[in-house]
């Protein structure tokens, strides 16, 4: 096979890959974007886009059941057309995927190559019958659900976060093993759509990275919807059940082994990088013990001329961090800047209802770091907008360095938390004194209007 010579090769069409490939092509680099599966990666196909579309349907169902609280009659019981719910979700996904493909195919200097890429040398990739060489190679190959041996070897049918999206019939009873973001979001979605839901989690509490009060609020919200929890579970197994509930989750909870039957089981115990079949050893690219590609602050791997972006580098498992990875690489290579992800502060949201949004330190982390810290807290019962909407669960909390008066972190569990927290993200990025917004004049009535009030009432932690 005669090698083809390119200026740049981008492997994987998730969030970082396509945008970087377009930037490279527009800058005059002859670029190939290689994708073995669906364009858009996890976010478009099995992550953000489909799941948040389902979150929207589930929220409408929950509000419809509360219609009488607002003086609205709906004339009977709320019913769920699950086929229509899934059809709507797939329509939203399709529009996103089709728009991405149109963008890529219309970019001059960029070729979309279909197939699985594998290194044969540090500057060479083999894709089917083609051999592609370039001095710059960018890996954006993402992650996939972990399938533990106890599930794989059980002989019992189970779902992952990928295959769950292909369901045609609403599960009567969905068992979920794993209490992380994926498990919690699906638990509330399917409970609100009408399934019985039981969630199993190894830890004695949910969300161990969050402050206890945030974890308590999230659990209370899901329990309020009717989700059942089995915390402190371990040593999981799957067994065949009876006709009506053909799947049994077995687990140890204390000294006794327990069994819970269900119609379906979702295994959501983590994600792993797609690195085992890339030929990284032939390129000399170093990985950690979990298979994530090691990178420095500029996303460079251990091999000159190879970068790793997105989930696969283990430096951020979110669409927004993946997108930022492409911005950092493009800025450094094409714009003459010197940007680094080492300066990036943690920020994310959990899309339960009400959502949890977080930036920077938790209260526990702030205490561990030491120093003088101020805290401001606003219960949602005190927020007029929340009372008007009869959604007063949760709180907003900020942490501020008492000496510099700069924001250290914030945790919101409340209506619109994922949107409201962006005002504080901007403040944190700018590195300015929080007093600059403590005296601002916000719009009433909003959730955000209480942020200045909260910052005016800071107390020592």
N, C-alpha and C positions, 0 to 999 in steps of 0.2 A: 504494500500500500504506500503510495506516494504521499509524504506529509504535506499538509496544507499550512501555510504560514499566515498567521494572524497577528494583529497588534495586541489584542486582548481577548481572553476567554473568560466568560462568566458562567459558572455552573450552578444552576438552580434559579427558578423564576418565582421566588417568594417575594417578600417585600423589598429587600435590598437589591436583589439581582437585576430585575428589569430596569429600575430607576438608574442604577449605576451603569448598566449597559447602554442605555440611551444617552446618558451624559458623556460616556466615552466615545460613542459614535458621533455625537454632535461636535465633539472636540477634534474630530478627524481621525480617531483610532478605528481601524477596521476590526469590528468586534463580532464575536459569535456568542449568543446566549443559548446554553444547552439545558434542556429540560426533559426528563424522562416520563413525567406524569402530567398533571394539570397545571396550567399557568395560575399564578397567584399564591401557590404554596398553601400552608396551613391556614393563614388568615382568611383568604377568600373562600377556600373550599371546605375546610373542616373546623375552622376556628372562629374568629371574630364575626365574620359576616353571617354564616348560618346560625350560630348560637345566639347572637344578639337579635337576629330576626325572630327566633323562637322566644327569646326573653320578651320581646314586644307582644307577641301573641298571648303569652302566659300572663302578662300584666293586664292586658285587656280583659281576659277571662276573670282575673281576680277583682278588677274594678267593677265588672258587670255584676259579680256576686254581691258587691257592696252597694249596688245602685240605690237601694231603698234608703241607705244612710244619708244619701244626698237628695232625697225626695224624688227619686226617679224610679218609675215602674217599668219593668221590662216584660211583663206579661207572662211569667212562668220561670221555670228553671233554666239556668244557663247550660247550653249544650256545646259540645266541642266537635267540630268537623275536622278530625285529625288529618285526613287526606288533604283537605284544603290548607291546613296549617303548614304541612310539609310542602305542598305545591307552591305556596307563597314563598317559603324559605328558598326552595330551589330556583324560583324565578329571580329572586334578589341575587343569589350566587351567580346565576347565569349571566345576568347583566354586568356584574363586576368582571367576570372572567372574559366575556366577549369584548368589553371595552379595553381590557388590558391587551388582548391579542391584537386588536386593531391598532392600538398605539405602537406596539412593537413592530408589527409588519410594515407600518408606514414610515418607520424611522430609517432614513438613508444611512448606509454604512453599517447596518446591523442585520445579522442573519439569525433567525431562530432555528436551532438545530434540535431535532427530537431524538432522544435516546439516552442511554445510561453512559455517563462519562467515568473513565477510570484512568489514573495516571499510569504511564509506562516509563516516565522520566520526569524530573522536576519541571520541565517546560513542555511536556507532551501529554495529551489526553487522547485516548482511544474511545470513539463513539461508534459502535457498530462496525461498519467497514471503513470508517473515516479515521484518519490520524491528524490531529490538530495540534499545532505548535504555536506558542506565544511566549513572549518575555514577561507578560503579566497575566496571572491567573487568579480569579476571585471565586471563592467557594461560598455559596449561599444555599447549602443543601438541607438545612432544617433538621427537625426532629420528628419522631413518631411516638405513639403510645407504647409504654412498657407493657410487655405481656409476660408476667411471671410464670415460672414453671408450674406452680400449683393450678394455674388456669389452663395453660397450654396442654399439660399432660392429663387433664381431668377427663377428657372425652365428652365433656359437657359443653354445649353451645353457650357462648358468652359474647358480649358486645364490648367494643372499645369506643372512645369518643369519635372515631372515624366511622365505624360501621353503624353506630346508633343513628346516624343521620340518614340511613337508608331504610329505616323502619317504615312499614306501610300501615301497621296497626298499632294503636296506642296500647302500651303494656298495661295489663290490669294491675300488676304489682312489680315495680322495678326495684331491685336491690342494687345498691351502688357500693362498691368497695373502694374507698379512698375519699378522704374529706378535704382535699385541696380545692383550688378554685374550680376546676373542671367538675368534680363531683358535686360541689355545693350548687353551682349554677344549674346543672342538669337536675339535681334533686328538686329545686324549687320550680323549674320549668315544668317537669312532668307531674309534680303534685298539683300544680295549678291547672294543668290540662286534664287532670282527672285520674291519674294513676295513684295507687298506693305507693309510697316510697319509703324504703328503709335504707339508711346510710350507715356503713360500717367504717370506723376509723381506728387506727392503731393507737393514736394518742389519747390521753385522758381528757383532752380539750381540743377544740377546733382552732385552726389558724395560730399555731404556736409562735409565729413571727410577729403577730400583732399583740397589742396590749390586751389584757384580759377583758377589759370592758368592751372593746370592739368585738372580740370573739363572742362574748355573751350576747351582745345585741344581734349579731348575725344568727347565732343559734336560735335565739328567741323568735326572730322573724320567720325562720323556716319552720320551727315548731308551731308557730301560729298558723302556718299554712297546712299543718298536718304531717310534716316530715318526721319520721321516727329515727332516732339515733341509737347506735350501738357503739359507744366509745370504749376505749381501752381494749379493743379486740385485737387478736393476733393469730398467727398460725392458720391462715385462711386455707380453705379447700372448697372445691365445687363437687357436688354429688348430684346424681339423678333423683328427681322427686316423683311426685304423682302426676296424673294426667292434667289436672287443673293448675298445678304449680310445679312444672317439670324441672326447676332448678333449685337446688338447696345450697345455701352458703353455710359452710361449717367453719367454726372459729373457736378459739379459746378466749374466754373472758373470766379471768381468775383461774381456779384449779379445775373447773369443769369445762367440757367441750360442749358448745351450743350449736343449734341448727336452726336456720330460718329459711323457709320455702318462699319462692317467688316465681313469677312467670318469666321474667327476664333478669339478667344480671349484667351490670356495667362494671368493667374493671378499669378503674381510673387511679392507678397508683404511681403515676409519674410519666415522664417522657425521656427518650434517649436519642442521641444524635445519630444521623444517617451517615456514619463514617466508616463502617466496617468493610464496605465494598468499593472504596474509592481508590485503592492502591496507594494509600498515604505512605506506606512503608517504602514503596518504590520511589517516592518523591522525597522522602526524608522528613515529612511533616510530623511534628510532635503532637501528641494528644495527652490528655490527663487520664487517670485510671478509669474514668467513666466514658471515655471516648470523645470528649469534647476537644476541639482543636485549640491549642494554646496560642494566644495572641498577645501582642503588646498594646499599648494605648492607641496606636494608630492602625490596629487590626492586622498587623503584619504577623505572619506565622514564623516558625523557626527556619524557614527556607526563603531566601531572598526572591522576590518576584511572585510570591504567593500570599494572598490575603484570605481571611475567613470572616464572613459577616453573618449577622443574624443569630438565631438560636444555637447554631452549631458551635459557636465559640464560647458558649457558657457565660457570656458577659451581659446577658439580658434576654429573658424569654418572652419578649413582647414585640408586637408589631411596631410600636413606636421606637423601641431601641434598635430594631433591625433597620428601620428607615433612617434613624440617626447614624447608624453604622455607615450606610451608603453616603450620607452627607459628609461625614468625617473623612472617608477615603477620597471622595471626589474633591473636597476642599484641599486636601493635602497634595493630591496628584495633579489636579487640573487648575486650581486657583492660587497656588503658591502660598497657601496658609499652613499653619502648624497646629491643627486641632487634635484633640485626644479624648477618648471616651473615659479616661481616668478621671476627668472632671465631672462626669455625669452623675447626678444624684438620683437615687432610686425614686421611681414614681410609677404607680399602677392603680388599677381599680379592680374590684371584684363585683361582677354584675349580677349580684342578687338584688332583691328589692326589700328595703332600701339598699343602695349600693354602698360599698366600702371604698373609699379613696385614700391613698396614702402617698406622702412625699417625705423624703429624708428620714430622720430618726423617729423611732417610736419612743414612748416615755421610758421604757426599760433601757433602750440604747442610750438615751440621754443621761440617765442616772449612771450607767456604766462608764460613760466618757468622763464624767465628773465636771467640775466647774460650776459656775452659777447659772442656773437655768430658770427661766420664767415660763409659766404655763397659763394658758387661757382656755376656758371651756365654756361652751354654750349648749345647754340641753335644748333639744328641738321643741320641747313644750313652750319655750320662750320665744319661738320664732313665729311671727304672725302668719307668714306664708304657709308654714307647715300646719298650723291650726286651721287655716282656711281650707286646706285640702284634706283635713282629717288624717294627716300622715305625720304624726309627731314622734315616731320612734327614732331613737338615736341621739347623736350629739356631734358637735364640731370641737376639735381640740388643736391648739397650736403650741409649739415649743420654741422659745426664743432665748438666744444667748444674752444673758443679763449685761455683759460688758460691751459687746458690739451692737446689741439690739438687732442682730440679724436672725432670720428664721432658721431654726435647726430642723424642724419637721412639723408635720401636721397629719392628723388622722380624722377623717370624716366618715361617719356612718349615718346617713340621712338622705332625704329626698334630694335628687340632683347633685349628690356628692361628687360624682365624676366630672360634672361641669363646673360646679362652684369652686372646686379646689384649684382650678387653673389660675385664678387671680393670685394665689399664693405661689404657684409654680413660677409665674413671671417675676414675683418679688425675689424668690430664692435664686433664680437664674441671674437676676441683675445684681444680687449681692448687696442690696440696699437696706437701710434701716427700716424696720417695719413701721416706725412712726410716720413714715411717708404716706402710708395708707390708713393709719389709725385715725387721722383727722379728715379723711376724704368724705365726700358726700355721695352715698350710694343711692340707687333708685329704690323706691318703696312701691309696692311690697315685693320683696324678693328674699330668697334665702341668703344671697350674698351680702345683703345690707347689714347683717349682724357681724360680719368679719371685722369691720372697724371697731364696733362696740366690744367685741371679744378682745381685740388688741389693746383697748383702753383699760381693760380690767385684768391685766397680767398679774400673777402672784408667784412668789417663789415656789419652785417645785419641791 
